[in-house]
Amino acid sequence: MRSAFKTNSFASAGVAVAVIWAAAVSALPARAADAVFPVGSRIGLVPPAGMVPSRSFLGFEDIADNAVMLVTVLPAAAYSELEKSAVPEQLKKQGIEIEQRDTIKLNNGKSFLMSGRQVVDKTTYHKWLFVASTDDLTALVSIQVPEQDNLYTDKSVRDALATLAVRPNVPDAERLSLVPFKVSDLAGFRIDDVLPGRALMLIDPSTDPGAAAGNLDARLFVAAMPGGPEESDDRGNFARVAFGQIVGIKEAQIQLSEPLRIGNQPGYQTVAKAKDGQSGADLMVVQWLRFGTGGFLEIIGIARTDLWPGAFTRMRAVRDGIDPK
């Protein structure tokens, strides 16, 4: 969990420059209307003939030819850092031999494209690395094709990159399709972030006119987790340990700890007073665990103490509208 009143995307695993490729900007109009957007991605393009959207990662793939396109979105500020680090000398340390680097001027941003080769498990791959900046994001694209492949030529790759487009947002329904549970009622909360296949973060931005940007009135974290206690007698201790792992709060004082049924399944509820780990503001925290076969659902809600009654009611509405897919 994150700090109680600061919004921030899920910490992404470090992505090696060797396997990321930058998406470009909506200023590139060619066939942009036909761009295909991988589910959950703001970046889309018309992929080279033979590639289709992947079901296992953000991007496109040709399984038969072992060719992939990976799509990654980073904060706008990341461009300048990548511009410095994505250089032939640094990439050579990762086993990538860069043969060409182009500077491409864009109407609404800047970008660069590098191409070269890399040997992985005795197989030589042709690689293209494309990085571009827009007003609100840095888009990256990495393309990897076996060297002996004649379908994905330098021209076909460049033609595909020329169709890159950025949409302003990802529809909520599309983002919710990435998690392994159904959410029928957001109860006024806004989707902040999604960890595909695992978790969802909902937030309630602060309504206080004097609040700093990014401050929150409330937030709700929902995650499908593997494992869990096998015996009902162990659930109380399991809930206590899980509560102790919540990040961003301090000085927690348990007010309620009890078993209850959630969605016709066994569950456990823990409610506590706490303080924000950074600001020291007074908070209320609830943890719901809903146990199933082979795993459990963890729901953690945090809100300012003065807003707790209304926030708690809305959190329960979200909780009661969650079902497995």
N, C-alpha and C positions, 0 to 999 in steps of 0.2 A: 504494500500500500504506500501511497505517497503522502507528502505533507498535507495536513488537513485542509489548508486554504490556498494551496498553490496548484494550478492545473499544469500538467506536464504529460507528454505522451509516454506510453510504456517505454521503458529503457530498451532500445533496440540492441540486439547482439551486434558486436562490431562486424562491419561488413568490409572485407578486404577489397581494395580497389581492383584487385585482379578479377573479382566476380561481380562487379556492379557496373551498370551502364546508365548513362544519364539520359533522362528524357528531356525533350526540348520544350519549346514554348508554343502557346496558341498562336503566336505570330507566324508560324509556319502553316500556310493555308492548304497546301496541296493535299487533296483528298481527305482533309481533316474530318469532313462530315461522315466519312466512311470509317473512321478510326474505330478500332476494337479496343474496349477498355477491359483489362483483366478485372475480375470481380474484386471490389474493394479498392481499386487504384484510381487516382485522379489522372493518371497518365495513360494514354492510349496511342495506338498507331495502326497502320495497315501492315500486318506482318508479311514477310516474304512468303511467296507461294510455298506451301508445304508445312508451314508452322501454324499451330492453333493454340488458343489459350490453354495454359497448363491448369490441371486440377490440383497440383501439389505445391505450387509456388506462384508468386505474382510475376507473370510474364507469359512467354510463349515457348512452345517446344515442338520438335519433330522427333518423336521417339524412335522411329525407324532409322533415322540418320544420326541420332545422338547429338542433335543440334538444339541449343537453348538460347533464349533471350530472357534475361532477368531484369525486372523493373524495380527501382527503389526510389522513394521520395524522402528527402532530407530537408531540414530547415534551410531557409534562404541563405543564412550566414555560412553554411557548409561549403558553398561554392569556392570561396577564396581559399579555404584550407585545402580542398581537393586540387585546386589549381596549382598549389605549391607542392603538394605531396605526390600527385599523380604525374611524375616525371620519369623518363626512361631509367635514370639511375636508381630510383627507389623501386620501380616495378621489376627491374632486373634482379633485385634481391628476392623477389617472390617468384622468380623463374620465368618472368615474362620478358621477351625480347621485343621491344618496340621498334618498328621499322618506319613508321610515319606518324607525324602529329600535325593536324591541321587546325588553324584558328578560324572559326566560323563566326561571322558577324550576323546577329539576329536583330530584327526590328525592336523587340521588347526584351532583350537580354543578350547575354554572351555565352559562348560555349566553346568546347574543344573536343576533337575526335582523335583518338589514337588507335592504331592497328598494329598487330604484331603476332607473335607465336609463343606458345607455351607447351612444354612437354609434361603430361600428367599420366602416371602409370604407363610409361613407355609409348603413349600415344601423343602425337603432335597435333595441337589444335591451333586454328587461326582464330584470333580474338580481336574484337573491336570494343573500345571503351569510349563512351560518349557521355559528356557531362555538360549540363546547361543550367543557367539560372533564370528564374522568373522573379516577379515581384514578391511572391510569398513562399517559394519553395526552390530547392535545388533538385533537379531531376537527373537520374543516373540510369544508364542502360549498359548492360554487358552482354555481348554476343559471343558464343563459343561454338565453333564448328570443326569437326575433324578435318585435318588438312587435305586429305584425299577426296573430300566431298566437292563435287563440281556444281551442285545446285545453288549453294549460297555463295555467290561471288561478291566481290567488293562492291560492284555496282548495285546488285540486288539489296545488299545491306544498306548502302547509302540511300537508295530509293525509299526503303522502308523508313529510315530515320527522318526523311524529308516529310513524312506524313504525320509526324508526332503532333499530338494535341494534348492540351491540359484542360480538364473540365473544372468548373469552380468548386464542386464538392461531389461527394459520393452519397447517393440517396441512402436514407436511414435503412430502408428495407434491404438494400444490398449489403450494407455493413452488418446488419443483424444476421444475414444469411451465412456469415462467416463463423458464427459461434455455434456450439453443439447443443443449443437449447433455444426454445421459442420464448419470445418476450411479447406478450399480448398487450401490455399497458406500460408505457414509459412514465405515466403519472406526472407529466410536465417536466421531467428531467431531460437533459440534452445529452446525446452521445458524444463523449469526449474522445474515446479511443477504443479500439478493438484489437485483441490479440487472437488472430485466426485460430480456430480449433480449440480455444481455451477460455478466454475471458472478455469481459465487457466493462468499461468504466463509464458511468453516468455522472453528470455534474449539474449543479444548480449555481450558475454564476451569481456573484454578489449583487444585490440590489442597492447597496449602500453607495450613494453618490461619491463619498470620500474614499471609497475602497481603491486600493491599487489594482492595476490591470492584472487579471489572472486570479484574483481572490475569489473564493467560493463561499456560498452559504451552506452548501451541503454537497455530498458526493456519495455514490453508491458503486461498489465493486462487486461484480458477479463472476464467479469462475467455476468451471467444471474441473474437479480434481480427481486423480486416481487414488485408489486405496481407501483408507478409513478404518475405523474399528470394526472388528467382526462381531464382538459381543456388545449387547445393549448396555451392560454395566460399565463398559469402558468409554462410553460417549461423553460423559461429563468431564473426565480427565482430558480426553482428546480435545474437547471444546476449549478447556482452560489453556492447554498448550497452544492451540491455534490462535486464540485471542492474544496471547503473549507475543505472537509474531507479527502483529499489526504494526506497520511502520508509520511514523509521522505523529504519534501521540505519546504522551508521557503522563505520569502520575495517575494512572487509571485506577478507579475505585469501583469494583463490581457492585452493582445495585440489584441485579437479578440474574440468576443462572438456573435454567430449568429445561427439562425435556418438553417437547410439544410436537404435534403433528403438523407437517407442512406439505400441502398438496397430497394428502392421503399417504404420506411416507413419514417414517420416524425422523425427528429433527431435534435440534437443541438451540435454545436462545440464550444469549448473554447480552446484558445491557449494563453500561458503565458510564460514570462520569470520567472525564479526562481533560487534559489540556493539550493545545496544539504544540507540537514539538519545537516549532520555531518561534511563534509569536506569544505562546503562553495563554492564548485565548481559551475561554471555557467551552468545552465541547461535550456532546453526548455521543456515545458509540453503541451500535448494535451489531452483533454477529449472529447470523442464522446459519446453521449447518443442516442440510437436508441429505439424509443418507439413503443410498440406493445400492444396487448390486454392482460390486466392483469399483465403486467410486462415490463421491459425494459432491454436493453443490455448496459452495461457500458464498455467502452474501454478507458484505460488511458495509454498513452505513454510518456516516459521520456527518454531524451538523452542528452549527452553533447552538449553544444551550438556549438562547432566547427564541430560536426558531424551531426548536425540537418538536413540539406537539404536531405542527402541520407537516414538517419534514418526515416524521416517523410514520404518520398516516400514509403519506405518499410512498414511502419506502415499502410499507407492507403491501400496498397495491401492486407495486412492481413484483415483489416476492411472490404474491399469490397468483400472478399471471405468468409465471415461468413454468414451462413444461419441457421435458426432453423431446428431441426431434425423433 
